[in-house]
Structure formats: C-alpha cells, structure tokens
Amino acid sequence: MKRTFDLLLAMLALLLLLPAIAAVALFVKWRSVGPALYWSDRVGRHNRIFRMPKFRTMRTDTPAVATHLLSDPQQFLTPGGSFLRKSSLDELPQLWSILCGNMSFVGPRPALFNQQDLIALRTEHGVDQLLPGLTGWAQVNGRDELPIPDKVKLDLEYLQRQSFALDVKIILLTFLKVVRRDGVAH
C-alpha cells in the first residue's frame, strides 16, 4: 500500500508542480553557472547507493560533504541557493527518486555516501531496512538541528511505529514546517 500511495502522490505532485519545477530549474540556470540539477550519491535501503537529484544550491566546486561540515557554507551558496533551501524547493526533483522506487515520501532522510557515523548507527539499529524519505519523523521533530544520535533515535521510533496514519501525519507536519521554515539550515 505504501508504494502505491507513493506512486500516486508523486505523479499527482509532478502534475501539479510541473510549472514550479520548470521555473526553479530556469531560476537556477539563470542565477549560477552549471547544471540546474545536482545528483548526489546517497545511501538507500540496505545501504545501497543511489543517485538522488536536487536543484543545485551550491557552487559546482563545493566539496561533497554535509553542509554542516563546511567551515563556511555561505561562501559556497549560489545566488538564490539560500532561498531554495529555506523554501525546500531544492527538494522537488526527489519526486523522481520516489517514482523510481529509491525513495518514499516518508522515511529517514537519505544519508550522504560519506556520512559513516550516521550510516553505521542506522545499520546498528536496523533503520537501514527502510526506504529513505523525502521527509521523516526526524524532520518534523527538529530537521537539520538534531544531532545524529537523536535523528537515529527518531528514525528507529518511525521504524517501530510506521503506519499509513503516521505517514499522513508526517506529511502534514512537514507541510507546516516548510511553510513556517522551521529548523532549516542555510
């Protein structure tokens, strides 16, 4: 049922958001040098690597590490990159990953391939069994502000409690967080 829900919602979202997706792609190309999309190696279910698209918010010479590990992330942001991140518009291309079956709407956010501490802790707690999500229980309970052990604790709680009703609740809470721009790192 979860996969069917993901497919139907992703197709509906793509239809409704196609003008916004096109506008953001044009905005990224207009405001910075390089491709509109950034394809990031991410860790999926059972720790398999997949390529996840996002609208590019960082310069093309930015090191491939989590933003919080950069000494001065602001220096790498493209013009408009901060706005795209705060509004979560940079996440729209991940609908493609949902359609392909690499992601779900709800699950733990996909780790970067080099976030070994997060990957190891998730594996230790069995969270690697889950498809990563566009949003998740950790995102609605702190998002970028949470330390890794707290994220994994919330991911494990989701694994143990997952249900269609919880997924709907997380999607609704995510919508509110995005509108309010709560817990977003630059």
Residue pairs with C-beta under 8 A, 6 or more apart in sequence:
1 164
2 104
2 164
2 167
3 101
3 104
5 105
5 164
5 167
6 98
6 104
6 105
7 98
7 99
9 98
9 105
10 95
10 98
10 99
10 105
11 99
13 95
14 21
14 95
14 99
17 92
17 95
20 89
20 92
21 92
21 93
24 36
24 55
24 84
24 89
24 90
24 92
25 36
25 37
25 55
26 36
27 80
27 84
28 36
28 55
28 56
28 57
28 78
28 80
28 84
29 35
29 36
31 78
31 79
31 80
32 56
32 59
32 78
32 79
32 80
32 81
33 60
34 56
34 59
34 60
35 56
36 55
36 56
37 53
37 54
37 55
37 56
37 93
38 53
38 54
38 55
38 56
38 57
38 58
39 51
39 52
39 53
40 51
40 52
40 53
40 54
40 64
40 112
41 49
41 50
41 51
41 52
41 64
41 112
41 113
42 49
42 50
42 51
42 52
42 110
42 111
42 112
42 113
42 132
43 49
43 110
43 111
43 112
43 113
43 115
43 119
43 128
43 132
44 50
44 102
44 103
44 110
44 131
44 132
45 128
45 129
45 130
45 131
45 132
46 128
46 129
47 119
47 123
47 128
49 113
50 97
50 102
50 110
52 94
52 97
52 102
52 103
52 110
53 93
53 94
53 96
53 97
54 90
54 91
54 93
54 94
55 84
55 89
55 90
55 91
55 92
55 93
56 78
56 81
56 90
57 77
57 78
57 80
57 81
57 82
57 84
57 85
57 90
58 67
58 76
58 77
58 78
58 81
59 76
59 77
59 78
61 76
62 70
62 76
63 70
64 112
64 114
65 112
65 114
66 112
66 115
67 73
67 185
67 186
68 144
68 185
70 76
73 185
73 186
74 82
74 186
77 186
81 90
82 186
83 89
84 90
85 184
85 185
85 186
86 181
86 184
86 186
87 178
87 181
88 178
88 184
91 134
94 103
94 134
95 134
97 103
98 104
98 105
98 134
101 131
102 131
102 132
103 110
103 131
103 132
103 133
103 134
104 130
104 131
104 132
104 133
104 134
105 133
105 134
105 135
105 167
105 171
106 133
106 134
106 135
106 136
106 137
106 158
106 166
106 167
106 170
106 171
107 130
107 131
107 132
107 133
107 136
107 158
108 122
108 127
108 130
108 132
108 133
108 136
108 138
108 151
108 155
108 158
109 132
109 133
109 135
109 136
109 138
109 139
110 132
110 133
111 118
111 119
111 122
111 132
117 148
118 148
118 151
118 152
119 128
121 148
121 149
121 152
122 128
122 152
122 155
125 152
125 155
125 156
125 159
126 156
126 159
127 152
127 155
127 156
127 159
129 159
130 155
130 158
130 159
130 162
135 170
135 171
135 174
136 154
136 155
136 158
136 170
137 154
137 155
137 157
137 158
137 166
137 170
138 146
138 150
138 151
138 154
138 155
138 158
139 170
139 174
139 177
139 183
140 170
140 173
140 174
140 177
141 154
142 150
142 151
142 154
142 183
143 177
143 182
143 183
143 184
143 185
144 183
144 184
144 185
145 183
145 185
146 154
158 166
158 170
176 182
177 183
